[in-house]
Amino acid sequence: MNALIDFIPIILFFIAYKLANVFVATAVTMASSALLLLWARIKNHPISNSQWVTFAMITGLGCATLWFQDAQYIKWKPTAVYWLLAVACLLTQFFSQKVLVQRLMGQHLTLPQAIWKKLNLTWVGFFGFMGALNVYVFSNYDTNAWVNFKLFGALGLTFVFILAQAFWLNKYQVRNQ
C-alpha cells in the first residue's frame, strides 16, 4: 500500500502538467509530497529514509524550478533519486553485512547471501541506467515527452525489471519444508 501512495505525487504531477504547465505541476508535487508525509506522521505510519530523501529532492529542486522558472531543475530529480539509490546499494555491497535490497525485501524473501549480493548489484545497474536514461530523455526531447516518459516509460521499465527479477529469483527462493 505504501508503494502505491508514493506514486500519488507522480500521478498528480502528470495531471497538473497536462492541465497547466510544468511549474504548476512542480508546485502540486511539492505540496502533495508534504501532505503525504504529514498524513503519515499523523497516522503514525513509518516514514522511510528514501521517502525523506525524495521529499528533500522534490522540495529543493522544485524550489529552484519555481524560483528560476527553469524546468531543468525538476527534470534532474528522478536522476538524482536513481543515482543516490544506486550509490546506497553499492555502498552496502561493500560496507554492510546485509545489502540494501536484503534489508528492504528480506522479510518477504529468503535467499542465499550470494544471491542477495547479485540482486543488489542488479539494482545498482538498474538505478544507474534509469538515471542516465532520464538525462537522455530530458536532454533530447521536449518537456511533454519527458513528462510522458516519467510516468509511463520509467514506471513501465521498473515494472518489467521487477517482473523479470521475480522469475529469476523464483529458482533461488529457499522453500520452507
C-alpha positions as CSV (number, residue, x, y, z in Angstrom):
1,M,0.0,0.0,0.0
2,N,2.8,2.4,0.9
3,A,4.4,1.9,-2.6
4,L,1.1,2.9,-4.2
5,I,0.9,6.0,-2.0
6,D,4.4,7.0,-3.1
7,F,3.1,7.3,-6.7
8,I,0.5,9.9,-5.8
9,P,2.9,12.9,-6.4
10,I,4.0,11.4,-9.7
11,I,0.4,11.0,-10.9
12,L,-0.6,14.4,-9.6
13,F,2.5,15.9,-11.4
14,F,1.3,14.3,-14.7
15,I,-2.2,15.6,-14.3
16,A,-1.2,19.1,-13.3
17,Y,1.2,19.3,-16.2
18,K,-1.4,18.2,-18.7
19,L,-3.9,20.7,-17.2
20,A,-1.5,23.6,-16.7
21,N,2.3,23.6,-17.1
22,V,5.5,22.2,-15.5
23,F,5.6,25.0,-12.9
24,V,2.1,24.3,-11.6
25,A,2.9,20.6,-11.7
26,T,6.1,21.1,-9.7
27,A,4.2,23.1,-7.0
28,V,1.5,20.4,-6.9
29,T,4.1,17.7,-6.5
30,M,5.8,19.6,-3.7
31,A,2.5,20.2,-1.9
32,S,1.3,16.6,-2.3
33,S,4.6,15.2,-1.1
34,A,4.5,17.4,2.0
35,L,0.9,16.4,2.7
36,L,1.6,12.7,2.3
37,L,4.4,13.0,4.9
38,L,2.2,14.9,7.2
39,W,-0.6,12.4,6.8
40,A,1.9,9.5,7.5
41,R,3.1,11.4,10.6
42,I,-0.4,12.0,11.9
43,K,-1.4,8.3,11.3
44,N,1.9,7.2,13.0
45,H,3.0,5.4,9.8
46,P,6.7,4.9,9.5
47,I,8.5,7.2,7.0
48,S,11.4,5.6,5.3
49,N,14.8,7.4,4.7
50,S,14.2,7.1,1.0
51,Q,10.8,9.0,1.4
52,W,12.6,11.8,3.3
53,V,15.4,12.0,0.7
54,T,12.9,12.1,-2.1
55,F,10.9,14.8,-0.4
56,A,14.1,16.8,0.2
57,M,15.0,16.5,-3.5
58,I,11.5,17.4,-4.7
59,T,11.5,20.4,-2.4
60,G,15.0,21.6,-3.2
61,L,14.8,21.1,-7.0
62,G,11.2,22.2,-7.0
63,C,12.0,25.5,-5.3
64,A,14.9,26.0,-7.8
65,T,12.5,25.2,-10.7
66,L,9.9,27.8,-9.4
67,W,12.4,30.4,-8.4
68,F,14.4,30.4,-11.6
69,Q,11.4,29.4,-13.8
70,D,13.5,26.7,-15.3
71,A,12.2,23.2,-15.7
72,Q,15.7,21.7,-15.9
73,Y,15.9,21.6,-12.1
74,I,12.9,19.4,-11.6
75,K,13.9,17.2,-14.6
76,W,17.0,16.3,-12.6
77,K,15.0,15.0,-9.6
78,P,14.5,11.4,-11.0
79,T,18.1,11.1,-11.9
80,A,19.3,12.3,-8.5
81,V,17.0,9.8,-6.7
82,Y,18.0,6.9,-9.0
83,W,21.7,7.7,-8.7
84,L,21.5,8.2,-4.9
85,L,19.8,4.8,-4.6
86,A,22.5,3.2,-6.8
87,V,25.2,4.6,-4.6
88,A,23.4,3.5,-1.4
89,C,23.0,-0.1,-2.8
90,L,26.7,-0.1,-3.9
91,L,27.9,1.1,-0.5
92,T,26.0,-1.6,1.3
93,Q,27.5,-4.1,-1.1
94,F,31.0,-3.4,0.5
95,F,30.3,-1.9,3.9
96,S,27.4,-3.8,5.4
97,Q,26.6,-7.4,6.4
98,K,23.2,-7.0,4.7
99,V,22.9,-5.3,1.3
100,L,20.2,-2.7,0.9
101,V,17.7,-4.9,-1.1
102,Q,18.0,-7.6,1.6
103,R,17.1,-5.0,4.2
104,L,14.1,-3.9,2.2
105,M,12.9,-7.3,1.0
106,G,14.4,-9.7,3.5
107,Q,11.2,-10.1,5.4
108,H,9.4,-11.3,2.2
109,L,12.2,-13.4,0.7
110,T,14.6,-16.0,1.9
111,L,17.6,-16.1,-0.4
112,P,21.3,-17.3,-0.2
113,Q,23.6,-14.4,0.7
114,A,25.4,-14.7,-2.7
115,I,22.1,-14.2,-4.5
116,W,21.2,-11.1,-2.3
117,K,24.5,-9.6,-3.4
118,K,23.8,-10.3,-7.1
119,L,20.3,-8.9,-6.7
120,N,21.7,-5.8,-5.1
121,L,24.1,-5.3,-8.0
122,T,21.3,-5.7,-10.5
123,W,19.5,-2.8,-8.7
124,V,22.7,-0.7,-8.8
125,G,22.8,-1.3,-12.6
126,F,19.1,-0.6,-13.0
127,F,19.2,2.6,-11.0
128,G,22.3,3.8,-12.8
129,F,20.7,3.0,-16.2
130,M,17.4,4.7,-15.2
131,G,19.2,7.9,-14.1
132,A,21.2,8.0,-17.3
133,L,18.0,7.3,-19.4
134,N,16.2,10.2,-17.6
135,V,19.1,12.6,-18.5
136,Y,19.0,11.3,-22.1
137,V,15.2,11.9,-22.4
138,F,15.2,15.4,-20.9
139,S,18.2,16.4,-22.8
140,N,17.0,15.3,-26.2
141,Y,13.2,15.7,-26.1
142,D,10.8,18.4,-25.1
143,T,9.2,18.6,-21.6
144,N,6.0,16.9,-22.8
145,A,7.9,13.8,-23.9
146,W,9.9,13.8,-20.6
147,V,6.7,14.0,-18.6
148,N,5.2,11.1,-20.5
149,F,8.4,9.1,-20.2
150,K,8.5,9.9,-16.4
151,L,5.0,8.4,-15.8
152,F,4.7,5.7,-18.5
153,G,8.3,4.8,-19.5
154,A,10.1,4.9,-16.2
155,L,7.2,3.1,-14.3
156,G,6.8,0.6,-17.2
157,L,10.5,-0.2,-17.2
158,T,10.5,-0.6,-13.4
159,F,7.6,-3.0,-13.6
160,V,9.3,-5.1,-16.3
161,F,12.5,-5.1,-14.3
162,I,10.7,-6.3,-11.1
163,L,8.8,-8.9,-13.0
164,A,12.0,-10.3,-14.7
165,Q,13.6,-10.4,-11.2
166,A,10.7,-12.3,-9.8
167,F,11.1,-15.0,-12.4
168,W,14.9,-15.1,-11.9
169,L,14.6,-15.2,-8.1
170,N,12.0,-18.0,-8.1
171,K,14.7,-20.6,-8.7
172,Y,16.7,-19.3,-5.7
173,Q,13.9,-18.9,-3.2
174,V,14.6,-21.1,-0.2
175,R,11.4,-23.0,0.4
176,N,10.1,-23.8,3.8
177,Q,9.5,-27.6,4.1
